[in-house]
């Protein structure tokens, strides 16, 4: 139980982008991370820009949702 909790906490805090995209597309997040590493090596790191944009967008979305619920509570 502690192992699962720690795994979930780590994945959400450090790999939230891949977990989110994996849920949306129905693919395991570990496979998405592996593909990301392969593509990064093949294209000399250009997917890192996509990752940073997605990370920013997810954090912005979380902040807006949090603010929205605080206003209407």
C-alpha positions in Angstrom: 0.0 0.0 0.0 2.8 2.4 0.9 4.6 1.4 -2.3 1.6 2.3 -4.5 1.1 5.6 -2.7 4.7 6.5 -3.1 4.6 5.5 -6.8 1.5 7.6 -7.5 2.8 10.6 -5.6 6.1 10.5 -7.5 4.4 10.1 -10.9 2.1 12.9 -10.3 4.7 15.3 -9.1 7.5 14.5 -11.5 5.9 12.9 -14.5 2.4 14.5 -14.5 2.5 15.3 -18.2 3.0 11.6 -19.2 0.5 10.4 -16.7 -2.1 12.9 -18.0 -1.4 12.1 -21.7 -1.4 8.4 -20.9 -4.9 8.6 -19.4 -6.2 10.6 -22.3 -4.8 8.3 -25.0 -5.2 5.0 -23.1 -1.5 4.3 -23.1 0.7 3.3 -20.1 2.7 6.3 -18.9 5.8 4.2 -18.7 5.6 3.5 -22.4 5.1 7.1 -23.1 8.2 8.0 -21.2 10.2 5.4 -23.1 9.0 6.7 -26.4 9.8 10.3 -25.3 13.4 9.3 -24.5 13.8 7.5 -27.9 12.3 10.4 -29.8 14.5 12.9 -27.9 17.6 11.0 -28.9 16.5 10.7 -32.5 15.6 14.4 -32.9 18.3 15.9 -30.7 16.0 16.9 -27.9 13.3 18.8 -29.7 10.4 17.0 -27.8 11.7 18.6 -24.6 10.1 21.9 -25.8 6.8 20.1 -26.2 7.1 18.6 -22.7 7.8 22.1 -21.1 4.8 23.6 -22.9 2.6 20.7 -21.8 3.9 21.0 -18.2 3.2 24.8 -18.2 -0.3 24.2 -19.6 -1.2 21.5 -17.1 -0.1 23.7 -14.2 -2.0 26.7 -15.5 -5.1 24.6 -15.9 -4.8 23.3 -12.3 -4.3 26.9 -11.0 -7.4 28.1 -13.0 -9.5 25.3 -11.8 -8.5 25.9 -8.2 -9.2 29.6 -8.4 -12.6 28.9 -10.1 -13.8 26.6 -7.3 -12.6 29.1 -4.6 -14.7 31.9 -6.2 -17.9 29.9 -6.4 -17.7 28.2 -3.0 
